[in-house]
Amino acid sequence: MKQYKVIQWATGVVGTAALKGVIRHPALELVGVKVYADDKAGQDAGDLADTEKTGITATQDAETIVSLDADCVLYCPMPWDINEICRLLASGKHVITPCPYWYPFFQDKEAAEQLQAACKQGSVNFHASGCNPGGIAERFPLTFTGWCNRIDRITMTECGDCRAYASEGVVRELMNLGKTPEEADNNPIKEMLKAYWYEPIEMIAEGLSSEVIEYEAQHNYVLANQDIDTAAGVIEKDTIGLNNYRHIGRTREGTEIVQEQIWYMDDIELNRLREKFPIPRRSGWRIRIEGDVNLIVDVDFPPELSSEEHQAQGLSTTGFHLVNAVPVVCGQGNPGIKTYLDLPMITGCMGTHQVDR
Ligand SMILES: NC(=O)c1ccc[n+]([C@@H]2O[C@H](COP(=O)([O-])OP(=O)(O)OC[C@H]3O[C@@H](n4cnc5c(N)ncnc54)[C@H](OP(=O)(O)O)[C@@H]3O)[C@@H](O)[C@H]2O)c1
């Protein structure tokens, strides 16, 4: 089995899952860890990932990391920096990331060109991935379109009770929860989200050998009818208690591709909201295809998991996917941005056995 040398860049929630995955993966060798936090610098990677010692010490020094001999960097910071990504690519290291750019060719042509040029310079590949986007938004629906003939609509819905989500930044800024309608209407993130969700819509369209000719962004919400206690603070009465984004692309042939999120601060009964909202399921994701084959694919974690376990496993899927993608992404010729339309199947890896057939 071919071995690959890997650097883990940033060890937040996703990065720590990825680090653990690299340490355990039979085809991967950890050669470096870049951290930002002072208290993580100098620590053994195994201590950061809660595994056995690795002998690899985390460093805050980007120069040391760039100068390492490595095949691939799992780049997981927040915020991300395209110049940093391009520097790693130009230094001859493949980059796999949960951050943008999943399919930047139309929404951010400049970034696409910059990434392609850096890939050519370093003779390597770039792949942006994750759970959603990176799985639910395009990889899995594209797979199921192979079961269909005429396709009228493909809808990807993420829903969940967010009361246990402690990140105020994500909950209040990205999800609009706790904002007044006026604040939500003026939230600059709405413009960023359009490009963010139109990317996987365009990838699906290319996968269907089509193109998007019409775009639409919808924003719906329901206000709380009382104060609601959450891990991110109190969601006050008359602020947004349920936020619904829908981003839609219509292709030349009339297929509608919908990326939807329903985030709420209540239980499934929604008694603490001013009105009910149609929620397809308690939590997780639904992929729905309508056409001559009508398909519903539900993806979720077992209900007995606590909401903390739910969230941790959800974010692990993103980290582990990056890890499992390393041999596939590093093994591709023709340097450049690799989307799911360019890559063979990415699977888990439990051993080193190779079938001779
Ligand atoms: N596609 C998907 O499905 C998906 C899902 C989840 C997350 N994501 C993306 O994955 C990335 C990581 O998410 P996360 O949940 O792991 O976030 P997180 O827990 O907030 O971790 C981010 C990490 O970034 C590092 N950091 C701190 N200050 C920084 C700075 N000034 N500049 C750059 N990096 C800094 C820190 O690393 P150290 O702790 O090592 O110091 C921090 O732990 C985010 O960009 C997020 O948008 C994508």
The ligand as a Gaussian input file, in Angstrom:
#p B3LYP/6-31G(d) Opt

LIG

0 1
 N      -17.827000      21.574000       4.499000
 C      -18.327000      21.258000       5.672000
 O      -19.212000      20.425000       5.785000
 C      -17.781000      21.895000       6.920000
 C      -18.246000      21.464000       8.172000
 C      -17.703000      22.045000       9.325000
 C      -16.731000      23.033000       9.217000
 N      -16.309000      23.443000       7.992000
 C      -15.236000      24.434000       7.869000
 O      -14.066000      23.843000       8.450000
 C      -13.262000      24.842000       9.085000
 C      -12.959000      24.397000      10.506000
 O      -14.165000      24.289000      11.219000
 P      -14.178000      23.941000      12.776000
 O      -15.573000      23.583000      13.139000
 O      -13.076000      22.991000      13.066000
 O      -13.837000      25.359000      13.388000
 P      -13.165000      25.677000      14.807000
 O      -13.463000      24.581000      15.763000
 O      -13.586000      27.055000      15.136000
 O      -11.579000      25.615000      14.497000
 C      -10.913000      26.565000      13.724000
 C       -9.445000      26.523000      14.041000
 O       -8.797000      27.558000      13.311000
 C       -7.627000      27.933000      13.992000
 N       -7.514000      29.397000      14.122000
 C       -7.553000      30.152000      15.254000
 N       -7.325000      31.439000      14.948000
 C       -7.155000      31.491000      13.622000
 C       -6.890000      32.542000      12.709000
 N       -6.754000      33.803000      13.111000
 N       -6.774000      32.250000      11.400000
 C       -6.904000      30.989000      10.951000
 N       -7.157000      29.941000      11.770000
 C       -7.286000      30.195000      13.091000
 C       -7.635000      27.282000      15.367000
 O       -6.714000      26.193000      15.300000
 P       -5.938000      25.614000      16.598000
 O       -7.013000      25.168000      17.526000
 O       -5.145000      24.488000      16.037000
 O       -5.082000      26.693000      17.179000
 C       -9.075000      26.838000      15.496000
 O       -9.214000      25.731000      16.323000
 C      -14.060000      26.133000       9.044000
 O      -13.495000      26.972000       8.062000
 C      -15.474000      25.696000       8.680000
 O      -16.153000      26.657000       7.913000
 C      -16.816000      22.886000       6.854000

